[in-house]
Amino acid sequence: MQARKHAFSGSPFEEQFGFSRAIRVGDTIKVAGTGPIEDDGTSTAGGVAEQAERCFTLILRAIEQLGGCADDVVRTRMFLTDFDDQGAVGEVHARFFGEARPAATMVGVSWLCRKEWKIEIEAEAILA
């Protein structure tokens, strides 16, 4: 079995629920569902664009901790609580991953871990 390397963001959910922000096995990095959570444990203020920006920032931080970068991202999954937010989220996604053009999925859901969250995002990267 290949060694596992973990990245942690400091989210209180990581300890509480027993998971890593991201895990690397070989040349593959998988990033857990990432909500808009600040370093102090509070939720990111603002609308869905600000929350998406925070999620992508946390995702890239974890990928970079494990030796990757935005260009290595091959898949994103975005979970939104409001159908009307997809355009704003798509614009933020394009700013972060427009060059890499990962396979992407955007899905509507009825709720996330915190009531004020409008979005949660997962990602996968393969290191070249």
Secondary structure, 3 states (H helix, E strand, C coil): CCCEEEECCCCHHHHHHCCCCEEEECCEEEEEEECCECCCCCECCCCHHHHHHHHHHHHHHHHHHCCCCHHHEEEEEEEECCHHHHHHHHHHHHHHHCCCCCEEEEEECCCCCCCCCCEEEEEEEECC
